[in-house]
Amino acid sequence: MPLIALCAGDGIGPEVTAEAVKVLKVVDAKYKIGFEFVEAPAGGGAYDKFGTPLPPESLEKAKKADAVFLGAVGGPKWEGLDYSVRPERGLLGLRSGLDLFANIRPAKMFAPLVGASTLKREYVEGIDIIVIRELTGDIYFGKPRGVEKYEGGKRGVNTMVYTTPEIERIARVAFEIARKRSKKVCSVDKANVLECTELWREVVTQTHEDYQDVQLSHMYVDNAAMQLVRNPKQFDVMLTPNLFGDILSDEASMLTGSIGMLPSASLNGKKGMYEPIHGSAPDIAGKGIANPIASILSMGMMLELTFGNSKAAREIENAVGRVLEKGFRTADIYSEGTAKVTTTQMGELIIKELA
Ligand code: NAD
């Protein structure tokens, strides 16, 4: 039986995960798959209970499972803790512990939401971008790191590190995905000032020799940030190091209306962790107003990428599209003339469409 490790996490994590699990159970019954679930606590709640944001048992469960499904971690309650035990370390520990080096973040516009973007209709209509973000290297993991005493004050250090194999394997993922789309990859770096990303550009260019049917361009990250709002439709697949991809994919999410709409997959082959790209949203946690669509679409990505069921993934996407067409909106994507619904109501509407 396919096994899913569930880590609902903190803040709105449990609220949106509950809706996504309900959707998955409907798909499960329809396709008679027989999914089994195991709880794998991580994040702030896990720290409170076990004294660590990633108990070793949770990592073991995640390793044994076919896929991991995560809500979100973190919140103000844990902000004063040492970095080594902050909730976000739990998430990073899962990513590195499972060697999930390839983060796939699609930013696709659902037609009824074209008015929800802060950008003009003609710039965002039909947007369909995939950010392929390297996930287990870069400044998040590089050493030395930390804050130390320095000349009567303090000095903070983080280190950007990439090796040739790390760059090559993520470049291959981007080129393979581009082959199935419009055969265009834009690789993002800061090769004009950061040696580490000069290496990035060199290795991406070398790897491209095996993918001559795909068009490769390079762009500095500051220009990419500007181009994403100036003319987002020029992009199809964006290949990025960890830090730049973190920032650019949040920016891309706003093109589509709300950060509450974007799913993600973090992969190493078929093994994957699936999660909405948003955080634990402490400002709206417990109010029942979070948008569960990013989480529900993440279940769709899981069905497709780990379990090979593209049909079910499209059914979920289509159900979301129909609910939006009918004018139902959570608060983050609400506009005048549409019907505002809660987190659970949105989940129920999507399930009704699926059925
Ligand atoms: P956030 O994504 O949690 O929230 C940013 C803004 O978007 C907030 O105004 C929030 O209300 C809104 N928002 C986010 N998701 C939404 C949804 N589904 N529906 C409606 N509105 C939504 O980012 P933040 O405020 O920078 O971070 C809050 C906490 O989450 C921090 O502790 C941070 O470290 C953590 N975080 C966790 C993850 C993760 O678990 N993958 C990712 C990012 C941030």
Residues whose N, C-alpha, C, O or C-beta is under 5 A from the ligand:
A	BS01	NAD	G71 A72 V73 G74 G75 I259 G260 P276 I277 H278 G279 S280 A281 P282 D283 I284 I289 A290 N291 D332
